[in-house]
Amino acid sequence: MHPKHFSKHLQHDGIVAAIHDAEHKTTGQIRVVVSSKHTDDAVAAAQKEFLRLGMNQSPDRNGVLIFVAPRTSLPSSATRPSMRNAGRFSGGNWRTP
């Protein structure tokens, strides 16, 4: 799906309000990125974006990036890893379970 077409269907004000509400309940920082690029590896692209945004330097190390890549080619469900196993950022490095 083209990112502009995808973005037109989002409820921007509702997303902003939900993030604002969630951030007031925690010290965490939440960011949402809709990638316009085609990528074969959305997890790697999200990790790169996380670093580019400096989210790895948040004071409490509890930043959350919601990375949407509508132009990503997904492998079959038999080979696609669970998002629970996508990894966790810690101390400048990504760890996988």
C-alpha positions in Angstrom: 0.0 0.0 0.0 1.3 3.5 -0.8 2.1 5.4 2.4 0.1 8.5 1.3 -3.0 6.3 0.8 -2.4 4.6 4.1 -1.9 8.0 5.9 -5.2 9.3 4.6 -7.1 6.6 6.5 -5.5 7.4 9.8 -7.3 9.4 12.5 -4.4 11.7 13.2 -6.0 13.7 16.0 -7.1 10.5 17.7 -3.6 9.1 17.5 -2.0 12.3 18.8 -4.5 12.4 21.7 -3.9 8.8 22.6 -0.1 9.3 22.6 -0.4 12.5 24.7 -2.6 10.6 27.2 -0.2 7.7 27.4 2.8 9.9 27.8 1.2 11.7 30.8 0.8 8.3 32.5 4.5 7.3 32.2 8.0 8.7 31.8 8.2 6.9 28.4 8.5 8.6 25.1 6.2 7.4 22.3 6.8 8.1 18.6 5.0 7.0 15.5 6.7 6.8 12.1 5.0 5.8 8.9 7.8 4.9 6.5 7.5 5.9 2.9 10.3 3.6 1.8 10.0 0.1 0.5 11.9 -2.3 2.8 12.4 -6.0 3.0 13.2 -5.9 6.7 10.9 -3.7 8.7 12.5 -4.6 12.0 16.0 -3.5 10.8 14.4 -0.3 9.4 12.7 0.4 12.7 15.9 -0.2 14.6 17.7 2.3 12.4 14.9 4.9 12.8 14.9 4.4 16.6 18.6 5.3 16.7 18.1 8.2 14.2 15.5 9.7 16.4 17.8 9.4 19.4 15.3 7.3 21.3 18.1 5.2 22.7 19.2 8.2 24.7 16.0 8.7 26.6 16.7 9.3 30.3 14.8 6.2 31.5 15.5 4.0 28.5 11.8 3.4 28.0 11.1 4.9 24.6 8.5 3.2 22.3 8.6 3.5 18.5 5.5 2.4 16.6 7.0 1.9 13.1 4.5 1.4 10.3 5.9 0.3 6.9 3.0 -0.1 4.5 5.4 -0.9 1.6 7.1 -3.8 3.3 7.1 -7.2 1.6 6.1 -9.7 4.2 7.4 -13.3 4.1 4.9 -16.1 4.5 3.5 -16.7 8.0 5.6 -19.8 8.3 8.9 -17.9 8.1 7.8 -14.5 9.6 9.2 -14.1 13.1 6.8 -13.1 15.9 7.0 -9.4 16.8 7.6 -10.6 20.4 10.9 -11.9 19.2 11.8 -8.8 17.2 14.3 -7.6 19.8 14.9 -5.1 22.5 17.2 -2.1 22.6 19.5 -1.9 25.5 22.8 -0.1 26.2 23.3 0.9 22.5 22.7 -2.7 21.2 19.7 -4.7 20.1 19.1 -7.9 21.9 17.0 -10.7 20.6 15.4 -13.3 22.9 
